[in-house]
């Protein structure tokens, strides 16, 4: 992988800090001293569920390999993302996401924060604050004092949020987002028409259920809901995460432009042990349809023969014979190399 590409990939890495190991006071424990995650959920003095604590986002999605932090639309059916939003995301992917908010050391979005890393909830009757272990340690304020959302808000990265209780569910409604945020690492666009509804429920001590409903007619053809269970993280603290990527932005590279006639030579069927893989060309994009790796479909050119997955660090490199005909490609990633031999499709020179 080229050095510039590795630099871009580093922008999206999870924080690699060593946690501050402590003993969290006042939590239920088993005989061996470990937290009792199945104990009853605590309640505040006014009888509401107490969501206070540190919570870990986990991978979620149909395949489970890549999380919603990479692509909130990964489980949606065809046609669920508007043509405009598809075009924006594909252009960002083609440019190796070099203009992501992360590369500018800016917040990404509320969905990104919900679906990645550690967060701490601090709960009071009139105000809830959520702190995130994410670039530049952003925080959100959720007003619980009965106020309404602003009628004409100045757009911000993380919007404006008000909350209320529906039984044991904390419901948070948010509006007023800017159009500079990305809903995920992959580049699905956030717009000023976005409305988010988050529903939190703590069924027991150790688990926090989260539902996030997206409503944005500019990006999605209809509202949809994503779900995740966050486990409680005891005996640790969250750290500040100060972004320093901005000083290196000038070294980040965009996508490599491959001539259409060259790109067309890669189309065809390739054979791997136990399966066939179809390589298609759509405009200036390389699409790899591999049932063993359904998420790695859209690949971005790093050179005339080397391509990078839009959602992972998997790469493929096409090989030509002495006459210039494409004969195979090598898939590199996830700790192994796979050789795919060309099976059909005119071997163009």
C-alpha positions as CSV (number, residue, x, y, z in Angstrom):
1,X,0.0,0.0,0.0
2,X,1.3,3.4,-0.9
3,X,2.5,5.7,2.0
4,X,-0.1,8.4,1.2
5,X,-2.9,5.8,1.3
6,X,-1.7,4.6,4.7
7,X,-1.8,8.1,6.0
8,X,-5.4,8.4,5.0
9,X,-6.3,5.1,6.6
10,X,-4.7,6.3,9.8
11,X,-7.3,9.1,10.0
12,X,-10.0,6.6,10.7
13,X,-8.2,4.3,13.2
14,X,-9.7,3.8,16.6
15,X,-7.9,5.6,19.5
16,X,-5.0,3.5,20.8
17,X,-4.7,4.8,24.3
18,X,-4.0,2.7,27.3
19,X,-7.0,3.1,29.6
20,X,-6.8,4.4,33.2
21,X,-7.4,1.3,35.3
22,X,-9.4,2.0,38.4
23,X,-12.0,0.3,40.6
24,X,-15.4,1.9,39.8
25,X,-17.1,2.4,43.2
26,X,-20.7,1.6,43.9
27,X,-21.4,-1.0,41.1
28,X,-22.7,-4.5,41.7
29,X,-20.1,-7.2,41.5
30,X,-19.9,-11.0,41.4
31,X,-18.0,-13.1,43.9
32,X,-14.9,-13.0,41.7
33,X,-15.0,-9.2,41.8
34,X,-16.1,-8.7,38.2
35,X,-19.0,-6.4,37.5
36,X,-22.4,-8.1,37.6
37,X,-23.7,-7.0,34.2
38,X,-27.0,-8.8,34.6
39,X,-27.9,-7.0,37.9
40,X,-30.9,-4.7,37.9
41,X,-30.5,-1.3,36.2
42,X,-30.0,1.5,38.8
43,X,-32.5,4.3,39.1
44,X,-32.2,7.9,40.1
45,X,-33.9,9.5,43.1
46,X,-36.9,10.5,40.9
47,X,-37.4,6.9,39.8
48,X,-36.0,7.3,36.3
49,X,-33.5,4.7,34.9
50,X,-30.0,6.0,35.6
51,X,-27.9,5.8,32.3
52,X,-24.8,7.2,34.0
53,X,-21.6,5.3,33.1
54,X,-19.1,4.6,30.4
55,X,-20.4,2.6,27.4
56,X,-18.6,0.8,24.5
57,X,-20.0,0.9,21.0
58,X,-19.7,-2.4,19.2
59,X,-19.7,-3.5,15.6
60,X,-23.3,-3.7,14.2
61,X,-24.7,-4.6,10.9
62,X,-25.9,-7.5,8.8
63,X,-22.3,-8.8,8.2
64,X,-20.9,-7.5,11.5
65,X,-17.4,-7.1,9.9
66,X,-17.7,-3.4,9.4
67,X,-19.8,-1.2,11.7
68,X,-22.3,1.5,11.1
69,X,-19.5,4.0,11.9
70,X,-18.2,3.1,8.4
71,X,-21.5,3.1,6.6
72,X,-24.9,3.8,8.2
73,X,-26.6,2.6,4.9
74,X,-24.9,-0.8,4.7
75,X,-28.1,-2.8,5.5
76,X,-30.5,-0.7,3.5
77,X,-32.2,-2.1,0.4
78,X,-31.4,-0.7,-3.1
79,X,-33.0,2.7,-3.7
80,X,-33.0,3.7,-0.1
81,X,-30.2,6.3,-0.6
82,X,-31.1,9.2,-3.0
83,X,-29.1,9.5,-6.2
84,X,-27.6,12.8,-5.0
85,X,-26.4,11.2,-1.8
86,X,-25.0,8.2,-3.7
87,X,-23.1,10.5,-6.0
88,X,-21.7,12.5,-3.1
89,X,-20.5,9.4,-1.2
90,X,-18.9,7.9,-4.3
91,X,-17.0,11.0,-5.1
92,X,-15.7,11.1,-1.5
93,X,-14.7,7.5,-1.7
94,X,-13.0,8.1,-5.1
95,X,-11.0,10.8,-3.5
96,X,-9.9,8.5,-0.6
97,X,-12.0,10.6,1.8
98,X,-9.2,13.1,2.1
99,X,-11.7,15.9,2.8
100,X,-13.4,14.0,5.7
101,X,-14.0,16.1,8.8
102,X,-11.5,13.8,10.5
103,X,-8.8,15.0,8.2
104,X,-9.6,18.6,9.3
105,X,-9.7,17.6,13.0
106,X,-13.4,18.4,13.1
107,X,-16.3,16.4,14.6
108,X,-17.8,13.8,12.2
109,X,-21.4,13.4,13.3
110,X,-23.7,12.2,16.1
111,X,-24.2,8.8,14.4
112,X,-20.5,8.3,14.1
113,X,-20.1,9.1,17.8
114,X,-22.9,6.7,18.7
115,X,-21.5,3.8,16.7
116,X,-17.8,4.1,17.6
117,X,-15.6,4.0,20.7
118,X,-16.3,4.9,24.3
119,X,-18.8,7.5,25.6
120,X,-19.7,8.6,29.1
121,X,-23.3,9.6,30.0
122,X,-23.7,12.1,32.9
123,X,-27.3,12.3,33.9
124,X,-29.1,15.0,36.0
125,X,-32.9,15.6,36.1
126,X,-32.7,18.7,33.9
127,X,-29.7,18.0,31.7
128,X,-27.8,15.1,30.3
129,X,-24.3,15.4,28.9
130,X,-22.6,12.8,26.7
131,X,-18.8,12.9,26.5
132,X,-16.9,11.0,23.7
133,X,-13.5,9.5,23.4
134,X,-13.2,10.7,19.8
135,X,-11.1,13.3,18.0
136,X,-11.0,16.5,19.9
137,X,-13.2,15.0,22.7
138,X,-16.6,16.4,21.6
139,X,-19.5,16.5,23.9
140,X,-23.3,16.8,23.6
141,X,-25.8,18.6,25.8
142,X,-29.3,17.2,25.9
143,X,-31.8,19.5,27.6
144,X,-34.4,17.7,29.8
145,X,-36.1,20.8,31.1
146,X,-39.1,20.7,28.8
147,X,-37.9,23.3,26.3
148,X,-38.7,22.9,22.6
149,X,-36.2,22.6,19.8
150,X,-35.2,25.9,18.3
151,X,-37.4,27.1,15.4
152,X,-34.6,28.5,13.2
153,X,-31.3,27.1,14.5
154,X,-27.8,28.1,13.3
155,X,-26.5,24.8,11.9
156,X,-23.8,23.1,14.0
157,X,-21.7,19.9,13.7
158,X,-23.7,18.0,16.4
159,X,-27.0,19.8,16.3
160,X,-29.4,20.8,19.1
161,X,-31.0,18.1,21.3
162,X,-33.9,17.9,23.7
163,X,-35.0,14.8,25.6
164,X,-37.9,13.3,27.5
165,X,-38.8,10.1,29.1
166,X,-41.4,7.6,27.6
167,X,-41.7,5.1,30.4
168,X,-38.2,3.7,30.9
169,X,-37.0,5.0,27.5
170,X,-35.0,8.1,27.1
171,X,-36.0,9.7,23.8
172,X,-33.7,12.4,22.3
173,X,-34.8,14.5,19.3
174,X,-32.1,16.5,17.4
175,X,-32.1,19.0,14.6
176,X,-30.0,21.9,13.4
177,X,-27.1,19.9,11.8
178,X,-24.8,21.5,9.3
179,X,-24.0,20.1,5.9
180,X,-20.3,19.7,6.6
181,X,-20.5,16.6,8.8
182,X,-20.4,13.1,7.4
183,X,-22.8,10.5,8.8
184,X,-20.0,7.9,8.8
185,X,-16.4,7.4,7.7
186,X,-17.6,6.3,4.3
187,X,-19.0,9.7,3.4
188,X,-22.8,9.4,3.5
189,X,-23.7,13.1,3.6
190,X,-25.2,14.9,6.6
191,X,-27.5,17.8,5.6
192,X,-29.4,20.6,7.3
193,X,-32.7,18.8,6.9
194,X,-31.5,15.8,9.0
195,X,-33.6,14.9,12.0
196,X,-32.4,12.2,14.5
197,X,-34.4,10.4,17.1
198,X,-32.4,8.4,19.6
199,X,-34.0,6.0,22.0
200,X,-32.0,4.7,25.0
201,X,-33.1,1.9,27.3
202,X,-31.1,0.2,30.1
203,X,-32.7,-3.3,30.6
204,X,-30.1,-4.3,33.2
205,X,-27.0,-2.9,34.8
206,X,-24.6,-3.9,32.0
207,X,-26.3,-3.1,28.7
208,X,-27.6,0.0,27.0
209,X,-30.0,-0.5,24.1
210,X,-29.8,2.2,21.4
211,X,-32.1,2.9,18.5
212,X,-31.3,5.7,16.1
213,X,-33.9,6.8,13.5
214,X,-32.7,8.8,10.5
215,X,-35.1,11.2,8.8
216,X,-33.5,13.2,5.9
217,X,-35.3,13.3,2.6
218,X,-32.2,14.8,0.9
219,X,-30.1,11.7,1.7
220,X,-32.6,8.8,2.2
221,X,-35.8,8.1,0.4
222,X,-37.6,7.3,3.7
223,X,-36.8,7.2,7.5
224,X,-35.0,4.1,8.8
225,X,-33.8,2.9,12.2
226,X,-30.5,1.3,13.3
227,X,-30.0,-0.6,16.5
228,X,-27.0,-1.4,18.8
229,X,-26.4,-2.7,22.3
230,X,-23.6,-1.0,24.2
231,X,-22.0,-2.9,27.1
232,X,-21.1,-1.1,30.3
233,X,-17.4,-0.6,30.8
234,X,-16.3,-0.7,34.4
235,X,-13.0,0.1,36.1
236,X,-11.7,2.6,33.5
237,X,-11.9,6.2,32.4
238,X,-12.2,7.8,29.0
239,X,-9.3,9.9,27.8
240,X,-9.1,13.1,25.8
241,X,-8.4,12.5,22.2
242,X,-6.7,15.6,20.6
243,X,-6.5,15.5,16.9
244,X,-3.2,16.4,15.2
245,X,-4.0,15.3,11.7
246,X,-4.4,18.8,10.3
247,X,-0.7,19.4,10.2
248,X,-0.3,16.4,7.8
249,X,-3.3,17.1,5.5
250,X,-1.0,18.5,2.8
251,X,0.6,15.0,2.4
252,X,-2.7,13.2,2.0
253,X,-3.5,12.0,-1.6
254,X,-6.7,11.7,-3.5
255,X,-7.8,9.0,-5.8
256,X,-5.8,8.1,-8.9
257,X,-7.7,8.6,-12.2
258,X,-7.6,5.6,-14.5
259,X,-8.5,6.0,-18.1
260,X,-11.8,4.4,-19.1
261,X,-10.2,2.2,-21.7
262,X,-7.7,0.8,-19.1
263,X,-10.4,0.3,-16.5
264,X,-12.6,-1.6,-19.0
265,X,-9.9,-4.3,-19.4
266,X,-10.4,-5.5,-15.8
267,X,-14.1,-6.5,-16.2
268,X,-14.8,-10.2,-16.2
269,X,-15.2,-13.3,-14.0
270,X,-12.3,-14.4,-11.9
271,X,-12.0,-17.8,-10.2
272,X,-10.8,-18.3,-6.6
273,X,-10.9,-21.6,-4.6
274,X,-14.6,-22.5,-4.2
275,X,-16.1,-19.4,-5.7
276,X,-16.2,-17.0,-8.7
277,X,-15.9,-13.3,-8.4
278,X,-17.3,-10.8,-10.9
279,X,-15.5,-7.5,-11.6
280,X,-17.7,-4.8,-13.2
281,X,-17.1,-1.3,-14.3
282,X,-19.7,1.4,-13.6
283,X,-18.6,4.7,-15.0
284,X,-15.2,5.4,-13.5
285,X,-15.7,2.9,-10.7
286,X,-14.5,-0.6,-10.2
287,X,-17.1,-2.9,-8.5
288,X,-16.0,-6.3,-7.2
289,X,-18.9,-8.8,-6.4
290,X,-17.5,-11.4,-4.1
291,X,-19.9,-13.4,-2.0
292,X,-17.2,-14.1,0.6
293,X,-16.6,-10.4,1.1
294,X,-19.9,-8.6,0.4
295,X,-18.8,-5.3,2.0
296,X,-15.7,-4.8,-0.2
297,X,-17.5,-3.9,-3.4
298,X,-16.5,-0.4,-4.4
299,X,-12.7,-0.2,-5.0
300,X,-10.8,3.1,-5.6
301,X,-7.7,3.3,-7.8
302,X,-4.3,3.8,-6.1
303,X,-2.5,3.3,-9.4
304,X,-3.4,2.0,-12.9
305,X,-3.3,-1.6,-11.6
306,X,-3.8,-1.3,-7.8
307,X,-7.2,-0.6,-6.1
308,X,-8.3,-0.1,-2.5
309,X,-11.6,-1.1,-0.8
310,X,-13.8,1.9,0.1
311,X,-14.6,0.4,3.5
312,X,-11.4,-1.4,4.6
313,X,-7.7,-1.7,4.1
314,X,-8.2,-4.6,1.6
315,X,-6.5,-4.1,-1.7
316,X,-6.5,-5.8,-5.1
317,X,-3.7,-5.7,-7.7
318,X,-4.3,-6.8,-11.3
319,X,-1.6,-8.7,-13.2
320,X,-0.9,-8.6,-16.9
321,X,1.0,-11.1,-19.1
322,X,3.9,-10.2,-21.4
323,X,1.4,-9.1,-24.1
324,X,-0.5,-6.8,-21.7
325,X,-3.6,-9.0,-21.2
326,X,-5.1,-9.0,-17.7
327,X,-4.8,-12.6,-16.4
328,X,-5.5,-12.4,-12.7
329,X,-5.6,-10.2,-9.6
330,X,-4.3,-10.6,-6.0
331,X,-6.5,-9.7,-3.1
332,X,-4.4,-8.6,0.0
333,X,-5.9,-8.0,3.4
334,X,-7.2,-9.6,6.6
335,X,-3.9,-11.4,7.1
336,X,-3.8,-13.3,3.8
337,X,-3.3,-13.0,0.0
338,X,-5.7,-14.6,-2.5
339,X,-5.0,-15.1,-6.2
340,X,-8.0,-14.8,-8.5
341,X,-7.4,-16.2,-12.0
342,X,-9.3,-14.7,-14.9
343,X,-12.0,-17.0,-16.1
344,X,-14.0,-15.0,-18.7
345,X,-14.3,-11.6,-20.1
346,X,-12.3,-10.6,-23.2
347,X,-8.6,-10.4,-22.2
348,X,-8.0,-7.0,-23.7
349,X,-4.7,-5.5,-24.4
